[in-house]
Amino acid sequence: MTPIPSFIYKKSNQVAMIVFVPIFALVFINIYRPLDFDKIDADFLSWLNISREMAVQLITILMILAGMSVVAISRSIMGWYTDHRNKSMSYVKYIAWVSSEILLMAAIYTIAAMFTDTGKDVMTLFHNSLIKTVLILLIPYVMCYIYFIWQERVSQLRVMRERLAENETILQAAFVQILDEKGEMRLSVRRENLLLIESADNYICVWYINNNTPKKVLVRNTMKQVADQLANTRIVRCHRSYMVNLDVIKVLRREKEGVFIELGVEGVPDVPISKTYADSVNQWLVG
């Protein structure tokens, strides 16, 4: 049998139903008067020594408390059944469970009706109480289920948004965005595929790997602006005319002319490290 969604009998939702249903029933009964309070036996009123209106309020409160007790006990047992015994609740079983709640409440209301409508037999009173109980409970039960479904959908959408945002953050972290002088994105390269950035007058030349082949593209921007845009990344300035991806460095080579970076890609020039940026590059490499 197909199980109902577990959020229907989740503990917080069960508590919400236990609280909401009696409150709704109290308001509903006082506004629409579905029970025959006008037929309260005069001898019963005399025995209670209270007015008819007070008797109506007393019986209403007792009925609501009884109904609330039934719902609370029933939902507690349902929670124990689904949580502690790890049992799922099928649609048929849940409908049968709710029907049992309604029948039990109808029986309690029948007892109350015996004091308010003494001119009818018990079976007639039970039949009338059952119909009125269904009417009293149908609206709050449906309202609760609609709210639970809406709440679950909102929760699912929130989780989806968080996952999408997380995936977008991961995706952004995996790529390097190269912007032009106007701040518009001109190139997006996976971090491990970006080799170096070379200054070319009013342009920068971006070297990267695509299909195991080195390629380069010109973007109108200054080296200083690009360095600022890529601050706190592994693409760092190593020379007045060069930036290099520290993660793809293969060899550091010292010669008379200075220190050079080899990227190990045929066709890609070696990158010099100037004295101005030597300390910062070494710091990045050591870190």
N, C-alpha and C positions, 0 to 999 in steps of 0.2 A: 504494500500500500504506500502511496505517495505521502511523505512526511510534510507537515506544514513548516514554513520557515521558522527557524529557532528563535528569531527575535520576537515572535508573537508571544512566546511564554518566557521571555527573558525576565529576570528578577525585577529589574527596574520598571518594566512595562506592567508586570503583574501588580506591583505596588501602586502604580498610577491608576490601574483599573480598579483596585480595591478602594481607593480614595474617591475616584471620580464617579463611579457608578452610584453609590449611595447618595452623594451630593446631588447628582442629576435627578435621581428618583425622588428625593425630598422636594426639590423645586417642582418637579413634574406633578407629583401628587397634590401639592398645595395649590397649584395653579389650575389643573384640569379636574381634580377630584374624581379620579376614575373609580375609586372604591365607594361603596354605598354608606358613607358616613351619616347621611341624613336619616338612615333607618336604625340608628342606635337605639336599643331598647331602653324605654324610660325606667324600668326597674333596675337596669344595669347602671344608668346614670345616678339613680337614687342611691344605689349601693356604694358607688364611688364617691357620692356627695360632691360632685363637681358639675360645672356647666357642660353643655353639649360641645361648645367650642374647645374647652380644655380637654374634654374626652377625645375629640378629633385629633388634637395636637399630640396627646399622650399616645394614642394608638399609632399615629403616624411615626412618631419617634421610635416606638418599640418595634414597629415593622421595619423601619430603616436599619436599626441596630441589628435586628435579626438577619436581614438581608446582607448587611455588611459582614456579619459573622460568618454566614454561609459562604460568601465570596472569599473572605480571608482564609478560612479553613480549607476551602476547596483549592484555592490557588497555592496555598502552602504545600498541600499534598501533591499538587501538580509539579511544583518546583522540586520537591523531594524525588518524585518519580522520574523527572527528566534529568536532574543533575546528579543525584547520588546513585541512581541505578543506571545512569547513562542510556536512558531509553528515549528514542525519538517519538514524537507525537504525530500520528497520521491524521489526515483530515476527518476520517470516519470516527476515530477515537476522540478527537477534540470536539467534534459536534456532539457526540454522545456525552462527553463530559459536561459541556455547556448545557445540554438538555437536562442532565441530572441536577445541575444547579437550579435551573428554572423550575423543575418539578418540586424540588425541596422547598424553594421559596414559595411556590404556589400552595404547598401544603401548610406552610406557616401562615400565609395570608388567609387561607381557608379557616384556620383556627380563630384568627382575628375577626373574620367575617361572621363567624358564629355568634359573636357578641354584638355585631352591628346590623345583622339581617337575620333575625330569628325565624322568619317566615318561610325559609327554604331548607330543603334537606341538604345533607353534607355533600353528596355527589354534585348537586347543582351548584352549590357554593364553590366546590373545587373546580368545576368546569369554568365558572365565571372568573375565579381567581387566576386560573391558568392563563386564560385569554388576556386578562389585564396585566399579569406578570410579564407575559411575552411582550406586550405593548410597552410596558414601563422599561424593560431591559433592552429591547431591540435597539432603540435609538442610541443610548450610551455605549452599548457594545459595538455597534457599527461605527460610531464616532471614534471610539478607542482604536479599533482596527485600522481605520483610515489614517488616524494620527500616527500609529505605529509604523505603517507602511511608508507614509510621508517621511517620518523621522529616519527610517532605515535608508530610504533613497537619498536623503540629504547627507547622511553619514557616508554612503557609498560614493557620492559625488565628491565629497571632501577628500576622501582617501584617494580617489582617482586624480584630483587636482594636485594633491601632495606628491603622488607618484610621478605625474607629468612634470611638475616643477623640479622634482629630484632628478628625473631623467634628463630634463633640459639643462640642469646645472652640470650633470655629468658630461653631457654632450658638449656643452660650452667649454668645459675644462679640457676636453679631448682635442679641441681645435684652437688654433691661433687665428684671430681675426686681424687682417691687415686693412687699415683704413687709409683713405686718401686725406688730402689737406682740408677737405670739407667735413671730415668725420664720417663719410659714407664707406661702407664695407666694400672693398674691391677684391679681396681674396680671403678664403677660409681654408686653412691647411691643417691636417692632423699634426699634432705636436712632433711626433716621431718622424714625420716626413719633411718638416721644415729644417733646412740646413743653415743658411746664413742670410743676412740682409746686407746689401752693399750700397753705398751712397753713389749716386750718379747725377751730379749737379742738383737740379731741382726735383730730381726723382730718386726713388730707391729701387734697387733691383733685388727681388726676392728669389732666392734659390730654394728649390724644393724637389722632392722625389715623387714621380708619378709613374706607375707601372715599371718600377725599377730603373727609370731613366731620369737623369737630372734635367730639370727645366728651370727657366727663370721668366719672371714677368716684371714689367716696369709699372710702378705706381707713383703718381705725382704726390710727393710728400717729402718732408725733411727728415733727416736721421734723428734730430732732437725730438721732434714730435712723436715719431715711432717709438723711440726709446721711452718716452713718457707713457705712451699707451701700453707698452709691454712691461712696465715696471712691476716688480715682484713676481716675475716669471723667470723661467730658465733661459730665456732669450735675452742675452746681456750684451752691453757695449764692450768691445775689446780693443777698439781702435776708433780714431776719428771718423773713419769711413766704413767701419764694419760692425755688425752685430752677429753673434753666433749662438746657435742652440747648444748649450752645454751637454745635453743628453746624447748628442750624436758625435761628440769629439772622439776620435780614435787615437790620435797621437799628439803630444806636445813636443816640438822639436826646437832645441836651442842652437842657434848659429851665431856667427859674428855680428850679423845684422840685427839679431834679436831673437825673440821666441815666436814660433809659428805653430798654428793649429792645423793638423791634417784631419780631414773628415772621411778619408778613405773612399771617396766617390770619384770615379774617373771623369775628368772634364770639369770638376769643381775646383777652383783655385784654393791654395793654402791661404789661411787667414792670419795676418800678423797681429801680435799683441803689443800695443804701445805701452811705454812706461806709465803713462797717465792712468791707464785702466788695468795695469798688471795686478795691483793689489786687490782690486774688487773682483777680478776674474779668479784669482787664487782663492779668495775668500769663498766664492760661490763653489768652486771645485772641491775645496776642503769640506764645506758644509754639506 
